[in-house]
């Protein structure tokens, strides 16, 4: 055999040995890659669920916040109306007292007039 043929044969044998030696490592790496892909897939699903839950929580929080603001406005309105009713009641009481006082004066004047006649 010629020297280059010997060299070519040696390189071919070395490649075969290297391929055979690399095969278990390749299979192990492939299995590891499959595990990583499965883990990534599971993680992506969990992330998608977490995002959906987060959006739902944000949506519910927004609704609850709006309801709380509406309730606060209603409570403020009720408080204001109570104040107005109180003021109206106080004004009504004052008017009733004034009417009573004027009625008493009228009765007094009427009694005085009848006594003088």
C-alpha positions in Angstrom: 0.0 0.0 0.0 1.0 3.5 -0.7 1.7 5.8 2.2 -1.2 8.1 1.5 -3.5 5.0 1.3 -2.2 3.9 4.7 -2.8 7.4 6.0 -6.3 7.5 4.6 -7.1 4.1 6.1 -5.7 5.2 9.5 -7.8 8.4 9.3 -10.8 6.4 8.4 -10.3 4.0 11.3 -9.7 7.0 13.7 -13.0 8.5 12.5 -14.8 5.3 13.0 -13.4 4.9 16.5 -14.2 8.6 17.3 -17.8 8.1 15.9 -18.3 5.0 18.1 -16.9 6.7 21.1 -19.0 9.8 20.5 -22.3 7.8 20.0 -23.1 7.4 23.7 -22.3 11.0 24.4 -24.5 12.0 21.5 -27.3 9.8 22.7 -26.9 11.2 26.2 -26.9 14.8 24.9 -30.0 14.0 22.8 -31.8 12.7 25.9 -30.7 15.7 27.9 -32.0 18.0 25.1 -35.4 16.1 25.1 -35.6 16.6 28.9 -34.8 20.3 28.5 -37.4 20.7 25.7 -40.0 19.0 27.8 -39.1 21.2 30.8 -39.3 24.3 28.6 -42.7 23.2 27.3 -44.0 22.6 30.8 -42.6 25.9 32.0 -44.1 27.8 29.0 -47.5 26.3 29.8 -47.2 27.3 33.5 -46.1 30.8 32.4 -49.1 31.1 30.1 -51.4 30.0 33.0 -49.8 32.4 35.4 -50.2 35.2 32.8 -53.9 34.3 32.4 -54.3 34.3 36.2 -52.5 37.6 36.5 -54.8 39.2 33.8 -57.8 37.9 35.6 -56.6 39.3 38.9 -55.9 42.7 37.3 -59.3 42.7 35.7 -61.0 41.8 39.1 -58.9 44.4 40.9 -60.0 47.0 38.4 -63.6 46.1 38.8 -63.3 46.1 42.6 -61.5 49.4 42.6 -64.3 50.9 40.5 -66.9 49.5 42.8 -65.1 50.9 45.8 -64.9 54.3 44.2 -68.6 54.2 43.3 -69.4 53.2 46.9 -67.3 56.0 48.2 -69.2 58.5 45.9 -72.5 57.1 47.1 -71.5 57.4 50.7 -70.4 61.0 50.2 -73.7 61.7 48.5 -75.6 60.2 51.4 -73.5 62.1 53.9 -74.2 65.4 52.0 -77.9 64.7 51.8 -78.0 63.9 55.5 -76.4 67.3 56.2 -78.9 69.0 54.0 -81.8 67.2 55.7 -80.4 68.2 59.1 -80.1 71.8 58.0 -83.6 71.6 56.5 -84.9 70.1 59.8 -83.2 72.8 61.8 -84.7 75.5 59.5 -88.1 73.9 59.8 -87.8 73.8 63.6 -86.8 77.5 63.6 -89.8 78.4 61.5 -92.1 76.4 63.7 -90.7 78.2 66.7 -91.3 81.5 65.0 -94.8 80.6 64.0 -95.5 79.5 67.6 -94.1 82.7 68.9 -96.2 84.8 66.5 -99.3 82.7 67.3 -98.7 83.4 71.0 -98.3 87.1 70.3 -101.6 87.1 68.3 -103.4 85.3 71.1 -102.0 87.8 73.6 -103.0 90.7 71.4 -106.5 89.2 71.0 -106.8 88.6 74.7 -105.7 92.2 75.4 -108.1 93.6 72.8 -111.0 91.6 74.3 -110.2 92.8 77.8 -110.1 96.4 76.7 -113.4 96.2 74.8 
